[in-house]
Amino acid sequence: MKRDFSSETAMAKEELRRIMRVRLREIDAAQRAEKSLLLCELAAHAPSFAASRCVGFFAPLPSEPDIAPLIEEAWAQHKRVALPVMIRHGNKPQLNWHEVANWDELVMTGPFGLREPDPLRAPRVTAGELDCVFVPGLAFDRDGFRLGRGGGFYDCFLANVRAGLPKIGLMFECQRVPSVPRESHDHPLPEVITESGVTPFPPSS
């Protein structure tokens, strides 16, 4: 009987998501704030961020790094700040980016309960306009592969962005694991920033 390895990998991902959610919940509020600030400071000094004019960010879950200081730094430097609206075309998940100028423009509630821009008020930003993108995740491994939240939105986005676009994961150090279960649609990140430092990953062969 033929084994369904794709199903086994999907189950392994769900188990790792469960483990990582527990691990993230164990970080208390004070630790999360301190680690988030360190992470944001490192990201603000990243060459890709410094050179960018239009930056893609994400709205974090309560258990994820609070990247509000980094977004505010981008506004202070007069960079264009883009956040995604998560939509589905049939079964295909998609990120539509929209420019926001302040927190009041994040008025919608999208998948996972995340704050999103109002697409009727916030100008659309094409993926080609992004100079740098910060990416969320539940875990990352020694090769830069990430475990997402399970919706597939960033998997589809990362698979279709232009070559050379800086894609930087922002996660806590406790989200580093030896290996993330991989499927054919998974793409490694070239760089992940945690509160402990910047980890670059060599291009996959």
C-alpha angles and dihedrals in degrees: 000000000000115000119230100227092174089059091048091051091049090052091049089052092052091050091050090048089054092050094047094048089055090047092051093048089056091066107095122224096257093050092046091052093048095046091045093053092050090049092049092050091053092047092049089059095047110120092229092056093044092053096044128102097184119036130189115218135175133229104241127224114242090259094050129081113293102236096177091112090055093049090049090050089054090052090047089055090050093245120152109253118209127188126183133250109209114222137160128224099200103307094338115104117216139184116219111192123217130183117242126190099190143003093266089071092065096085106134128086113222136176115324088021092282124158113249137182119261101253090208093058106028116074116247118250119201120223087244091063094058115102096183135008129203113209131204127216146160095232143356132197141211092279096049096256112146134209109224131205092266104259097099094226097124093038089061092043094050091048093058107035120110120273113265098027106141107245113186125184117218112202141134120266090245088065091068111108133175095248138000117212107254136212129185093263094054118108127194123235117237091220141015126194121203132168087268097057148283120311116194119196126209116244112272115251 
